[in-house]
């Protein structure tokens, strides 16, 4: 089994969730094959490609130009690759081309969540101030067609949450598994202040914005909690703070300023009340830094969770009650801190995750070609 990993190079550098998960995948697969070749490409910025993306938006654009694709294929052949790991949706879009060019190559999709999930949420939960949709914008139906079609060209899928894994079965991935997020303690020197709960959020992500609105409405009716919100775009953040007295909007913060802010929080809230793709990296960061995470069953996806240790709030009212207790009651806060230690103890070791991944790859059926 000679592995290689194909990815857009923009997914290797940065602190975003997809970048973090990409590097976690890379670390695990390099433990299986230390000589793992990393085959990268850059997004095609030629005028024809940019026009296509502008006029016909799609999450499954082929972002690589033909010369780069030929270079990648040459690299794979020279390395003797027998199994190619396709990182994220734009690499999955290349599966039909790769299947034709190298029929014996096994293709394994490293999923950061089914694309159709985000598209449905974007159509169902429009953001404030969104203009009319462009005439050729990808609809949920078109994206679902692509999701189904592309999975006919792969041999298996590795996901980052159990809910994504269930979706992969529904979408037709031949075989599939999910790998929980690894956790490594790196605690902050916390000095929590009563009443302060934090939230770090990408505000123009539909499930995030929808969840914040629902939680803020519930907290507005339960005075005493200050929800300190970090993230952007700033227009949406200011709008949320203007409409909800429970929210204090802090804008976008540097890493140093965010760390200084977080030491005063009694916990971090992740309010997600609808199905969502992937998993939340802010949950990982908060747990590793010793902060209680107050979230929903969907918000805890991608992690081994004990709801007896850190309870989950399935509704806005239930989550608001949980937030209020941890923010204002010392006993509830101490119990939540103990719950963090319990969740960290449930995380699988790197060695266990590597062994599970290696077993999955070795058990893949013969290639579909």
HULIN-V331225 format. One record per backbone hydrogen bond with DSSP energy under -1.0 kcal/mol. CO is the residue of the C=O (numbers start at 1). NH is the residue of the N-H. E is the energy in kcal/mol with one decimal. If there is no record, write none. Layout:
# HULIN-V331225
CO&NH&E, CO&NH&E
This chain:
# HULIN-V331225
2&82&-2.4, 2&83&-2.2, 4&85&-3.1, 5&39&-3.1, 6&87&-2.6, 7&41&-1.3, 8&11&-1.9, 9&12&-1.5, 16&20&-2.5, 17&21&-2.6, 18&22&-2.4, 19&23&-2.2, 20&24&-1.9, 21&25&-2.7, 22&26&-2.5, 23&27&-2.2, 24&28&-2.2, 25&29&-2.7, 26&30&-2.0, 27&31&-1.0, 29&33&-2.6, 33&36&-2.3, 37&5&-2.4, 39&7&-2.1, 41&9&-2.9, 46&50&-2.6, 47&51&-2.5, 48&52&-2.3, 49&53&-2.3, 50&54&-2.0, 51&55&-2.9, 52&56&-2.7, 58&61&-1.0, 61&63&-1.1, 63&44&-3.3, 65&69&-2.3, 66&70&-2.5, 67&71&-2.0, 68&72&-2.5, 69&73&-2.5, 70&74&-2.4, 71&75&-2.3, 72&76&-2.3, 73&77&-2.3, 74&78&-2.6, 75&79&-1.8, 76&81&-2.2, 77&80&-1.0, 82&106&-2.5, 83&4&-1.3, 84&108&-2.8, 85&6&-3.1, 86&110&-3.2, 88&92&-1.8, 89&93&-1.8, 91&94&-1.4, 92&95&-2.1, 94&98&-2.6, 95&99&-2.6, 96&100&-1.8, 97&101&-2.4, 98&102&-2.7, 102&105&-2.1, 106&84&-3.3, 107&155&-3.3, 108&86&-3.1, 109&158&-2.7, 110&88&-2.3, 114&117&-1.2, 115&119&-1.9, 116&120&-2.6, 117&121&-2.1, 118&122&-2.5, 119&123&-1.9, 120&124&-2.5, 121&125&-2.5, 127&130&-1.8, 134&137&-1.8, 139&143&-2.5, 140&144&-2.6, 141&145&-2.1, 142&146&-2.0, 143&147&-2.9, 144&148&-2.5, 145&149&-2.6, 146&150&-2.9, 147&151&-1.2, 149&152&-1.3, 150&153&-1.7, 156&109&-2.7, 157&177&-1.7, 158&111&-2.4, 159&179&-2.4, 161&165&-1.9, 162&166&-2.1, 163&167&-1.8, 164&168&-2.4, 165&169&-1.7, 166&170&-1.7, 167&171&-2.6, 168&173&-2.5, 175&157&-1.8, 177&159&-2.7, 188&190&-1.5, 193&196&-1.9, 195&226&-3.2, 196&266&-2.9, 197&228&-3.0, 198&269&-2.8, 199&230&-3.1, 202&205&-1.4, 205&209&-2.3, 206&210&-2.7, 207&211&-2.2, 208&212&-2.4, 209&213&-2.3, 210&214&-2.1, 211&215&-2.6, 212&216&-3.0, 213&217&-2.2, 214&218&-1.5, 215&219&-2.7, 216&220&-2.7, 219&222&-2.0, 226&197&-2.2, 227&248&-2.9, 228&199&-2.0, 229&250&-3.1, 230&201&-2.8, 232&203&-2.4, 233&237&-1.8, 234&238&-3.0, 235&239&-1.9, 236&240&-2.3, 237&241&-2.2, 238&242&-2.4, 239&243&-1.9, 240&244&-1.6, 244&247&-1.8, 246&227&-3.2, 248&229&-2.5, 251&231&-1.9, 254&258&-2.8, 255&259&-2.3, 256&260&-2.1, 257&261&-1.9, 258&262&-2.7, 259&263&-1.2, 261&264&-1.4, 262&265&-2.0, 263&191&-2.8, 264&193&-2.5, 267&198&-2.7, 268&294&-3.2, 270&272&-1.1, 281&285&-2.6, 282&286&-2.2, 283&287&-2.5, 284&288&-2.6, 285&289&-1.6, 286&291&-2.6, 287&290&-1.6, 288&186&-3.2, 289&188&-2.0, 292&268&-3.1, 294&270&-2.2, 295&313&-2.7, 296&300&-1.4, 298&301&-1.6, 300&303&-1.3, 302&181&-2.6, 306&309&-1.2, 306&310&-2.4, 315&319&-2.7, 316&320&-2.6, 317&321&-2.2, 318&322&-2.0, 319&323&-2.8, 320&324&-2.5, 321&325&-2.1, 322&326&-2.2, 323&327&-2.5, 324&328&-1.9, 325&329&-2.9, 327&195&-3.1, 329&333&-2.0, 330&334&-2.5, 331&335&-2.3, 332&336&-2.0, 333&337&-2.1, 334&338&-2.0, 335&339&-1.9, 336&340&-1.5, 337&341&-1.3, 338&342&-1.5, 339&343&-2.3, 340&344&-2.5, 341&345&-1.8, 342&346&-1.0, 349&353&-2.2, 350&354&-2.6, 351&355&-2.3, 352&356&-2.1, 353&357&-2.5, 354&358&-2.7, 355&359&-2.2, 356&360&-2.0, 357&361&-2.5, 358&362&-2.3, 359&363&-1.3, 361&364&-1.1
